[in-house]
Amino acid sequence: MAVQQPTAGGQLRRGCEESFAGTARTRPGDQPVTDPQYTTWRINGPAGPVTLGSGASGRFLVPLLPDGTYRLVFSATDPASGLTGTAEVSVRIVGCLR
């Protein structure tokens, strides 16, 4: 499991759509997990987790959280075994200039 985008320490603009990309593979079998029903993206905000979207990659709206550093979590479940793995990076949420 890995998060490719955004990178650790990267910035997400609050209220804007941002690109997200991650990889997950089954064990055994080494098959990619890309089906949106088995993958989720969330940010651990001050009031708990906030789901951004699903799928191995996509553009999702960044929630209206205060400026600060948050944990971005990409989760995937192996459809055959039901086992779930996660990858996490710290990201900084900042204001969105339009």
Backbone as a printed PyTorch tensor [residue, N CA C, xyz], in Angstrom:
tensor([[[  0.8510,  -1.1680,   0.0000],
         [  0.0000,   0.0000,   0.0000],
         [  0.8900,   1.2220,   0.0000]],

        [[  0.4700,   2.2100,  -0.7560],
         [  1.2320,   3.4550,  -0.7970],
         [  0.3370,   4.5930,  -1.2840]],

        [[  0.6640,   5.7920,  -0.8280],
         [  0.0380,   7.0110,  -1.3230],
         [  1.0730,   7.7010,  -2.2080]],

        [[  0.7550,   7.8880,  -3.4900],
         [  1.6680,   8.5910,  -4.3870],
         [  1.3750,  10.0850,  -4.4520]],

        [[  0.1000,  10.4370,  -4.3640],
         [ -0.2820,  11.8380,  -4.4860],
         [ -1.4640,  12.1060,  -3.5780]],

        [[ -1.4170,  13.0850,  -2.7430],
         [ -0.3420,  14.0410,  -2.5470],
         [  0.8240,  13.4080,  -1.7870]],

        [[  1.9770,  14.0020,  -1.8930],
         [  3.1480,  13.4790,  -1.1970],
         [  3.1100,  13.8950,   0.2660]],

        [[  3.8430,  13.1840,   1.0950],
         [  3.9240,  13.5180,   2.5160],
         [  4.4060,  14.9550,   2.6600]],

        [[  3.7260,  15.7100,   3.5080],
         [  4.0770,  17.1030,   3.7150],
         [  3.4840,  18.0420,   2.6770]],

        [[  2.7740,  17.4900,   1.6840],
         [  2.1730,  18.3070,   0.6310],
         [  0.9870,  19.0980,   1.1430]],

        [[  0.5340,  20.0350,   0.3190],
         [ -0.5840,  20.8800,   0.6910],
         [ -1.8400,  20.5070,  -0.0850]],

        [[ -2.9660,  20.5730,   0.6090],
         [ -4.2850,  20.4310,  -0.0090],
         [ -5.0300,  21.7330,   0.2170]],

        [[ -5.7020,  22.2160,  -0.8040],
         [ -6.4120,  23.4870,  -0.7140],
         [ -7.8680,  23.2530,  -0.3090]],

        [[ -8.2050,  23.7450,   0.8550],
         [ -9.5500,  23.6110,   1.4370],
         [-10.5950,  24.1400,   0.4640]],

        [[-11.6650,  23.3590,   0.2240],
         [-12.7470,  23.7750,  -0.6440],
         [-12.4580,  23.6160,  -2.1230]],

        [[-11.3040,  23.0880,  -2.4750],
         [-10.9280,  22.8800,  -3.8740],
         [-10.8370,  21.3870,  -4.1720]],

        [[-10.9620,  21.0340,  -5.4490],
         [-10.7110,  19.6480,  -5.8540],
         [ -9.2140,  19.4500,  -6.0000]],

        [[ -8.7300,  18.3230,  -5.4730],
         [ -7.3140,  17.9740,  -5.5610],
         [ -7.2010,  16.5570,  -6.0980]],

        [[ -6.0410,  16.2360,  -6.6600],
         [ -5.7880,  14.8860,  -7.1930],
         [ -5.2280,  13.9830,  -6.1050]],

        [[ -5.7170,  12.7430,  -6.1040],
         [ -5.2590,  11.7350,  -5.1630],
         [ -4.9130,  10.4710,  -5.9430]],

        [[ -3.8430,   9.7870,  -5.5520],
         [ -3.4640,   8.5300,  -6.2010],
         [ -2.7650,   7.6350,  -5.1910]],

        [[ -3.1690,   6.3690,  -5.1740],
         [ -2.5650,   5.3910,  -4.2850],
         [ -2.5210,   4.0360,  -4.9600]],

        [[ -1.7330,   3.1450,  -4.3930],
         [ -1.6680,   1.7780,  -4.9070],
         [ -1.9020,   0.7950,  -3.7750]],

        [[ -2.5640,  -0.2840,  -4.1260],
         [ -2.8060,  -1.3750,  -3.1870],
         [ -2.7770,  -2.6680,  -3.9930]],

        [[ -2.1640,  -3.7070,  -3.4110],
         [ -2.0640,  -4.9980,  -4.0850],
         [ -2.4550,  -6.1010,  -3.1050]],

        [[ -3.0130,  -7.1740,  -3.6530],
         [ -3.4260,  -8.3060,  -2.8190],
         [ -2.2170,  -9.1550,  -2.4490]],

        [[ -2.3520,  -9.8530,  -1.3130],
         [ -1.3510, -10.8480,  -0.8890],
         [ -2.0990, -12.0690,  -0.4280]],

        [[ -1.8610, -13.2500,  -0.9280],
         [ -0.9800, -13.5060,  -2.0780],
         [ -1.6760, -13.0930,  -3.3740]],

        [[ -0.9770, -13.1960,  -4.4630],
         [ -1.5440, -12.9190,  -5.7700],
         [ -1.0080, -11.6640,  -6.4160]],

        [[ -0.6500, -10.6660,  -5.6170],
         [ -0.0610,  -9.4270,  -6.1240],
         [ -0.9230,  -8.7710,  -7.2040]],

        [[ -2.2460,  -8.7930,  -7.0140],
         [ -3.1650,  -8.1660,  -7.9590],
         [ -3.5150,  -6.7670,  -7.4670]],

        [[ -3.6180,  -5.7870,  -8.3670],
         [ -3.9790,  -4.4370,  -7.9190],
         [ -5.4250,  -4.3780,  -7.4300]],

        [[ -5.6590,  -3.5820,  -6.3890],
         [ -7.0020,  -3.3270,  -5.8830],
         [ -7.3610,  -1.9150,  -6.3450]],

        [[ -8.2550,  -1.8090,  -7.3170],
         [ -8.6120,  -0.5080,  -7.8800],
         [-10.1090,  -0.2210,  -7.8290]],

        [[-10.9250,  -1.2320,  -7.5840],
         [-12.3740,  -1.0640,  -7.5660],
         [-12.7780,  -0.0780,  -6.4690]],

        [[-13.5200,   0.9830,  -6.8140],
         [-13.9230,   1.9740,  -5.8070],
         [-14.6800,   1.3980,  -4.6130]],

        [[-15.3540,   0.2740,  -4.7880],
         [-16.0830,  -0.2790,  -3.6400],
         [-15.1380,  -0.8720,  -2.5950]],

        [[-13.8550,  -1.0570,  -2.9420],
         [-12.8780,  -1.6270,  -2.0080],
         [-11.8050,  -0.6350,  -1.5770]],

        [[-11.9170,   0.6280,  -1.9740],
         [-10.9000,   1.6250,  -1.6390],
         [-11.5570,   2.9120,  -1.1480]],

        [[-10.9440,   3.5680,  -0.1610],
         [-11.4530,   4.8380,   0.3440],
         [-10.2960,   5.7670,   0.7090]],

        [[-10.5900,   7.0520,   0.6190],
         [ -9.6850,   8.1080,   1.0570],
         [-10.3900,   8.8900,   2.1660]],

        [[ -9.6530,   9.1950,   3.2450],
         [-10.2370,  10.0100,   4.3080],
         [ -9.1490,  10.8570,   4.9710]],

        [[ -9.5920,  11.9320,   5.5870],
         [ -8.7170,  12.7890,   6.3790],
         [ -9.1970,  12.7020,   7.8090]],

        [[ -8.2630,  12.5240,   8.7310],
         [ -8.6100,  12.4990,  10.1470],
         [ -8.6580,  13.9400,  10.6420]],

        [[ -9.8620,  14.5090,  10.6870],
         [-10.0680,  15.8880,  11.1090],
         [-10.2510,  15.9960,  12.6140]],

        [[-10.3960,  17.2200,  13.1200],
         [-10.5350,  17.4290,  14.5630],
         [-11.7940,  16.7810,  15.1500]],

        [[-12.8370,  16.5970,  14.3360],
         [-14.0800,  15.9770,  14.8230],
         [-14.1870,  14.5160,  14.3830]],

        [[-13.0750,  13.9320,  13.9140],
         [-13.0800,  12.5430,  13.4700],
         [-12.8120,  12.4390,  11.9820]],

        [[-12.8440,  11.2010,  11.4510],
         [-12.5360,  10.9980,  10.0380],
         [-13.5800,  11.6090,   9.1040]],

        [[-13.0900,  12.1770,   7.9930],
         [-13.9390,  12.7410,   6.9540],
         [-13.6070,  12.0060,   5.6550]],

        [[-14.5960,  11.3260,   5.0640],
         [-14.3630,  10.5900,   3.8210],
         [-14.3190,  11.5640,   2.6500]],

        [[-13.2600,  11.4190,   1.8230],
         [-13.0850,  12.2770,   0.6510],
         [-13.6530,  11.6340,  -0.6010]],

        [[-13.4750,  10.3150,  -0.7430],
         [-13.9260,   9.6200,  -1.9360],
         [-13.4270,   8.1950,  -1.9510]],

        [[-13.6330,   7.5370,  -3.0940],
         [-13.1990,   6.1450,  -3.2310],
         [-12.5440,   5.9620,  -4.5850]],

        [[-11.8160,   4.8620,  -4.7180],
         [-11.0690,   4.5790,  -5.9360],
         [ -9.5870,   4.7480,  -5.6790]],

        [[ -8.7740,   4.0730,  -6.4810],
         [ -7.3300,   4.1540,  -6.3030],
         [ -6.7980,   5.5370,  -6.6610]],

        [[ -7.5160,   6.2530,  -7.5240],
         [ -7.1140,   7.6180,  -7.8660],
         [ -8.3510,   8.4190,  -8.2490]],

        [[ -8.2110,   9.7280,  -8.2000],
         [ -9.3170,  10.5830,  -8.5830],
         [ -9.1160,  11.9920,  -8.0880]],

        [[-10.0850,  12.8310,  -8.3780],
         [-10.0990,  14.2120,  -7.8920],
         [-11.2530,  14.3290,  -6.8930]],

        [[-10.9130,  14.7600,  -5.6780],
         [-11.8980,  14.8510,  -4.6110],
         [-11.8750,  16.2400,  -4.0020]],

        [[-13.0280,  16.6780,  -3.5020],
         [-13.1580,  17.9660,  -2.8500],
         [-12.5530,  17.8890,  -1.4520]],

        [[-11.6500,  18.8150,  -1.1480],
         [-11.0260,  18.8680,   0.1730],
         [-12.0090,  19.5360,   1.1340]],

        [[-12.2700,  18.9040,   2.2900],
         [-13.2700,  19.4520,   3.2100],
         [-12.8510,  20.7970,   3.8100]],

        [[-13.8290,  21.5030,   4.3340],
         [-13.6070,  22.8220,   4.9310],
         [-13.1120,  22.6680,   6.3650]],

        [[-11.8700,  22.2480,   6.4960],
         [-11.2310,  22.0930,   7.8010],
         [-10.3220,  23.2930,   8.0460]],

        [[-10.0600,  23.6130,   9.3050],
         [ -9.1440,  24.7190,   9.6030],
         [ -7.7330,  24.4330,   9.0650]],

        [[ -6.9850,  25.5050,   8.7990],
         [ -5.5830,  25.3280,   8.4030],
         [ -4.8890,  24.4520,   9.4270]],

        [[ -4.0420,  23.5550,   8.9480],
         [ -3.3030,  22.6920,   9.8570],
         [ -2.8230,  21.4390,   9.1650]],

        [[ -2.1420,  20.6010,   9.9280],
         [ -1.6080,  19.3360,   9.4260],
         [ -2.5270,  18.2070,   9.8520]],

        [[ -2.8500,  17.3390,   8.8880],
         [ -3.7940,  16.2460,   9.1150],
         [ -3.2240,  14.9490,   8.5350]],

        [[ -3.7510,  13.8220,   9.0260],
         [ -3.3930,  12.5120,   8.4790],
         [ -4.3620,  12.1760,   7.3490]],

        [[ -3.7920,  11.9210,   6.1630],
         [ -4.5600,  11.4570,   5.0130],
         [ -4.4060,   9.9460,   4.9690]],

        [[ -5.5150,   9.2250,   4.9200],
         [ -5.4950,   7.7600,   4.9930],
         [ -6.1270,   7.1820,   3.7260]],

        [[ -5.3760,   6.3060,   3.0600],
         [ -5.8690,   5.5380,   1.9180],
         [ -6.0430,   4.1050,   2.4020]],

        [[ -7.2560,   3.5550,   2.2910],
         [ -7.5510,   2.1900,   2.7420],
         [ -8.0230,   1.3520,   1.5650]],

        [[ -7.6250,   0.0860,   1.5700],
         [ -8.0850,  -0.8470,   0.5400],
         [ -8.3400,  -2.1970,   1.1790]],

        [[ -9.3780,  -2.8600,   0.6890],
         [ -9.7390,  -4.1850,   1.1820],
         [ -9.5600,  -5.1980,   0.0570]],

        [[ -8.8920,  -6.2900,   0.3540],
         [ -8.7340,  -7.3840,  -0.6030],
         [-10.1040,  -8.0370,  -0.7570]],

        [[-10.6930,  -7.9910,  -1.9610],
         [-12.0430,  -8.5380,  -2.1180],
         [-12.1250, -10.0390,  -1.8570]],

        [[-11.0440, -10.7630,  -2.0660],
         [-11.0640, -12.2140,  -1.8730],
         [-10.9560, -12.5980,  -0.3910]],

        [[-10.0390, -11.9530,   0.3390],
         [ -9.8000, -12.3520,   1.7240],
         [-10.5310, -11.4800,   2.7410]],

        [[-10.9230, -10.2690,   2.3330],
         [-11.5580,  -9.3510,   3.2670],
         [-10.5740,  -8.5980,   4.1420]],

        [[ -9.2690,  -8.8210,   3.9610],
         [ -8.2630,  -8.1140,   4.7510],
         [ -8.1340,  -6.6830,   4.2590]],

        [[ -7.9750,  -5.7530,   5.2110],
         [ -7.8570,  -4.3320,   4.8750],
         [ -6.4870,  -3.8190,   5.2770]],

        [[ -5.9020,  -3.0110,   4.3940],
         [ -4.6310,  -2.3540,   4.6760],
         [ -4.7970,  -0.8540,   4.5070]],

        [[ -3.9050,  -0.0890,   5.1280],
         [ -3.9550,   1.3650,   5.0070],
         [ -2.5620,   1.9280,   4.7640]],

        [[ -2.5240,   3.0760,   4.1230],
         [ -1.3030,   3.8700,   3.9830],
         [ -1.6710,   5.2800,   4.4180]],

        [[ -0.7720,   5.9370,   5.1520],
         [ -1.0480,   7.2630,   5.6760],
         [  0.0960,   8.2120,   5.3760]],

        [[ -0.2490,   9.4760,   5.1260],
         [  0.7390,  10.5440,   4.9990],
         [  0.1840,  11.7660,   5.7180]],

        [[  1.0670,  12.6300,   6.1860],
         [  0.6550,  13.8990,   6.7470],
         [  0.5810,  14.9290,   5.6430]],

        [[ -0.5150,  15.6850,   5.6090],
         [ -0.6970,  16.7500,   4.6220],
         [ -1.1260,  18.0090,   5.3550]],

        [[ -0.8810,  19.1360,   4.7120],
         [ -1.2640,  20.4210,   5.2930],
         [ -2.4520,  20.9780,   4.5050]],

        [[ -3.5170,  21.3330,   5.2090],
         [ -4.6620,  21.9650,   4.5680],
         [ -4.5010,  23.4830,   4.6890]],

        [[ -4.6360,  24.1550,   3.5400],
         [ -4.5010,  25.6070,   3.4760],
         [ -5.7010,  26.1720,   2.7150]],

        [[ -5.8440,  27.4740,   2.6980],
         [ -6.9260,  28.1300,   1.9880],
         [ -6.8200,  27.9270,   0.4930]],

        [[ -7.9570,  28.0360,  -0.1900],
         [ -8.0220,  27.8550,  -1.6470],
         [ -8.1730,  29.2150,  -2.3050]],

        [[ -7.2380,  29.5630,  -3.1620],
         [ -7.3330,  30.8110,  -3.9240],
         [ -7.9920,  30.5050,  -5.2470]],

        [[ -9.0220,  31.2400,  -5.5810],
         [ -9.7210,  30.9960,  -6.8460],
         [ -9.5690,  32.1870,  -7.7480]]])
